[in-house]
Amino acid sequence: MQRNAIFALAPCLLAAAAVFPGCVEAPSLAARENIRSSWERPLAYAGPEEVTIKLTRGKDNKLYLPIKINGRDMAAVIDTGARSVFDLKTMRAIGVATYPTSENYYGFGGYLHVHVGFLDEIDLGGLKSVGKSVTLIDLTGLKRSQVEGALPSVDGLIGADLLAALSARIDYETLTLTLKKPHLNPR
């Protein structure tokens, strides 16, 4: 797809501008934000109009859910105060191409370098976000603390960006997450 090729190049051009300032003219802040907002949108959504996913409450009182990334079973924690992020090492291990950015993410005890990756699909209970770019950081510290605290293992966080886009409703009584398929407006 031509759109995939264009969006696959966007982070490379941004990275090249940062690493080789004389070779590629760095885009303005407005242009970078326009590129970012374009590559953060999925190409499409697939699956049912609405899904309800059973959540697990950990002893840390956080909510965990099963997810699939590119057809592989994984797990995530819901974090309504963050953007969605996934583990850089895990995504590389399943063959996701990753691209460094000039951004840093503050969390998990310090600043972490941000990469972006392009997923074929993120499957949340059968509702699939197809052709989505995602933020990738090294979650080694989080994964270690999960193990040390006898908490569920996680491969990422489902944050406010995905929850808002999918009109999420969390029912704490039944421990379920209901998501609705958005209808994208063509450009």
C-alpha positions in Angstrom: 0.0 0.0 0.0 1.3 3.4 -0.9 0.0 4.9 2.4 2.0 2.3 4.4 5.2 3.2 2.5 4.7 6.9 3.2 4.0 6.4 6.9 6.9 3.9 7.2 9.2 6.6 5.9 8.0 9.4 8.2 9.9 8.4 11.3 12.9 7.5 9.2 13.0 11.0 7.8 12.6 12.5 11.3 15.4 10.3 12.6 17.6 11.2 9.7 17.0 14.9 10.3 18.1 14.4 13.9 21.2 12.3 13.2 22.3 13.9 9.9 21.2 17.6 10.2 22.9 18.6 7.0 21.4 15.8 4.8 17.7 16.3 5.5 16.0 19.5 6.5 14.4 19.1 9.8 10.6 19.7 9.6 9.1 22.5 11.7 7.3 21.7 15.0 3.9 22.1 13.2 5.0 19.7 10.4 6.3 17.1 13.0 3.0 17.2 14.8 1.1 16.8 11.5 3.3 13.8 10.6 2.9 12.3 14.1 -0.9 12.7 14.1 -1.1 11.1 10.7 1.0 8.1 11.7 -0.7 7.6 15.0 -4.0 7.0 13.3 -4.7 3.4 12.3 -5.5 2.7 8.7 -8.7 0.9 9.6 -10.7 -0.9 12.3 -12.0 -4.4 11.8 -14.2 -6.7 13.8 -17.5 -6.3 15.6 -19.1 -2.9 16.4 -18.7 -3.5 20.1 -16.7 -5.9 22.3 -16.6 -6.6 26.0 -13.4 -7.9 27.5 -13.0 -9.6 30.9 -10.4 -7.8 33.0 -8.3 -9.2 35.8 -7.6 -7.0 38.9 -4.0 -7.6 40.2 -3.1 -7.4 43.8 -1.7 -3.9 42.9 -5.3 -3.0 42.1 -4.5 -2.4 38.5 -6.6 -3.8 35.6 -5.0 -6.2 33.2 -6.3 -7.6 29.9 -5.3 -10.1 27.2 -4.4 -8.6 23.8 -3.0 -9.9 20.6 -0.4 -8.0 18.6 0.2 -9.3 15.0 -1.6 -12.5 16.0 0.5 -13.2 19.1 -1.0 -13.5 22.6 0.2 -10.8 25.0 -1.0 -9.0 28.0 -1.3 -5.3 28.9 -2.3 -3.1 31.9 -4.8 -0.3 31.6 -3.3 3.1 32.3 -5.9 5.9 31.8 -3.3 8.5 32.6 -0.8 7.6 29.9 -0.5 7.0 26.2 -0.3 3.5 25.0 3.2 2.1 25.0 4.6 -1.4 24.2 7.8 -3.1 25.1 10.5 -2.4 22.5 12.3 -5.7 23.0 9.1 -7.7 22.7 8.0 -6.0 19.5 11.5 -6.5 18.0 11.3 -10.2 19.0 8.1 -10.6 17.0 9.5 -8.9 14.0 8.1 -5.4 14.3 10.3 -2.8 12.5 11.2 -0.1 15.0 12.4 3.5 14.4 14.1 5.7 16.9 12.7 9.2 17.6 14.1 12.2 19.4 11.5 11.9 22.1 12.0 10.7 25.7 9.3 9.2 27.8 9.3 9.9 31.5 8.1 7.0 33.7 9.2 3.8 35.3 11.9 5.6 37.3 13.4 7.8 34.7 13.6 8.9 31.1 13.4 6.3 28.4 14.2 6.7 24.7 11.1 6.4 22.5 10.9 4.4 19.3 7.9 4.0 17.0 6.8 0.8 15.4 4.1 -0.1 12.9 1.9 -3.0 13.8 -0.2 -5.0 11.4 -2.9 -5.2 14.0 -3.7 -4.8 17.7 -6.6 -7.1 18.7 -8.5 -6.1 21.7 -11.2 -8.8 22.3 -11.8 -9.2 18.5 -11.9 -5.5 17.8 -8.8 -4.9 15.6 -6.9 -1.7 15.0 -5.2 -2.3 11.6 -2.0 -0.6 10.5 -1.4 1.3 13.7 1.8 2.9 14.7 2.7 2.6 18.4 5.1 4.1 20.9 7.8 1.6 22.0 10.0 1.9 25.0 12.1 -0.4 27.0 9.8 -1.8 29.7 12.5 -4.0 31.3 12.1 -2.2 34.6 8.3 -2.6 34.6 8.6 -6.2 33.7 11.1 -6.9 36.5 8.9 -5.1 39.1 5.9 -7.1 37.9 7.8 -10.4 38.5 9.2 -9.2 41.8 5.8 -8.2 43.0 4.2 -11.5 41.8 2.0 -9.4 39.4 0.8 -10.4 36.0 3.4 -10.1 33.2 2.8 -7.3 30.7 3.9 -6.4 27.3 2.5 -2.9 27.2 0.1 -0.4 28.5 -3.3 0.4 27.0 -3.5 4.2 27.5 -5.9 7.1 27.1 -5.2 7.4 23.3 -6.6 3.9 22.5 -9.3 4.0 25.2 -10.7 7.3 24.0 -10.5 6.3 20.3 -12.5 3.2 21.1 -15.0 4.9 23.5 -13.9 2.7 26.4 -16.2 2.0 29.3 -14.7 0.2 32.3 -17.2 -1.5 34.6 -15.5 -2.0 37.9 -18.3 -4.1 39.3 -18.1 -6.8 36.6 -14.4 -6.1 35.8 -15.1 -5.7 32.1 -13.9 -3.3 29.4 -16.4 -2.4 26.6 -15.0 -0.9 23.4 -16.8 0.4 20.3 -15.4 0.4 16.8 -14.9 4.0 15.6 -16.0 5.0 12.1 -13.1 6.8 10.5 -13.8 9.7 8.3 -12.2 9.5 4.9 -9.8 12.3 4.0 
